[in-house]
């Protein structure tokens, strides 16, 4: 039987990645699919990329890899001047040059053809955008996308929420997140695709890992010191099981709206820092 481990949204969390790969190997899996957002946000981008490159599988870039490359290539923007970019800039500065070139080589999506098996399309967000959020509730959009592809399986990530459905004979699988998962168990999430002679079947897995080890890496790597509030929010999200980063962005947007700002991509640093102070005041109460 053909079995493939499917991972997404590692976000530089090497502790979680190693736990998932060890689990996959223990259940006899040797082939891997990586559906993007391999790095940023957690403290071990080079270790994560070294590990992925040494495995037998298929890899695509996600929106976070696109952002890293944009900070390198787009010289019109002073990326370092925006406090919201501190954590991303830290990751960019840490990356070895061979890893930058590796990211450049990755496709945005890929079709996997294995003899005797139905084809698989791998994307990060959707077939149209690395940033599109395909959730289980978007039934019409999911059906539309599946009708537009020739493959029988669509792998996606980006939402950090695991789910799978069969729609009009085709299978869609969101693997959840390896590195920054939003659940109360503090576990890494991934999926396994198994070929049963006529169809692919998806099974979701949760793997425990030592969060205290990851917290130590945040501190010892320098990410906590350089990255501003963002790494703090990542750890709060992992500890609480809810997306504190999105909650913080919502706070920033409300503050900007109150001050009449209409930034589409970058927040005013003063507003960002005001939101940080309000956030920390609230959690200290």
C-alpha positions, 0 to 999 in steps of 0.5 A: 500500500502506498502511504504518504505523510502530508505536512503543512505550516511548519513555520520554523518549528523544528521541535514539532517537525522532528516529532512528526517525522519520527511518528511517520517513520514509526508507522512505516512512511517514507514519502512526504508532501510539504504544502508550504509555510515551511519557515518564519514565526518559529526559531529554527528555519535552517534546521527545518529546511535541512530536514525537508531537503533530506527527505523523499518527497514533494515541496511547495512554497507558501505565502510566508516563503513568498514574503521572505523572498519579497523582503529580499527582492523588493528594494523599494520597501524599507522592510526593516523600518516596520515593527510588524516585520521584525520577526520576518526580518529575523528569519530572513537574516538567519537563512543561509544563502543555499536555503534562499536559493532553495526557496526560489526553486520551489513551485507554488503548486505541484501535481503528483503522479504515481503509477497506478494511483490517482493524481494529487494536486498540492497547493498552500491556500488554494489553486488561485492564491497561496493566501486563500483560506479554504475552510470546511464551511466554504462548501460552494467554493470548495466544490467550485475549485475541485470541479476546475482541476483534473486531479482527484485529490487536492491538498491544502493548508494555510488555515491551520485547521485540519479537515477533509471531505469528499465532494463529488467523488474528489477528496480535499484534505487540509492537513492542519499545522505542524508548527503553529496549531490551534488546539488545546492539546499542544500537538502537531497535526499532519495527515496521511494519504493511503492508496487502497487500490481505487481511491486515496484515503486521508487519516489525520494525526496529532503528535505531542512534542515538548513545548518547553524545548521550543520555548527555550529555542525562542529564547536562545536563538535571539528571536524573542529579543529581535522579533518584538511582540510577534514571537510572544504571540506565537507562544501564546497561541501555542499555549492557549490553542487559539490564534492570538496573532490574529486577535492582535492584528484585529486590535491594531486594525481597530486602533488604526481605524480610530485614528483614520488610517487606511493602511492596506499592507503596513501598519503605523509603527506608533499604532503597532506599539500602542497595540503591543502595550495595550495587549501586554497591559491586558494579559498582565492584569 
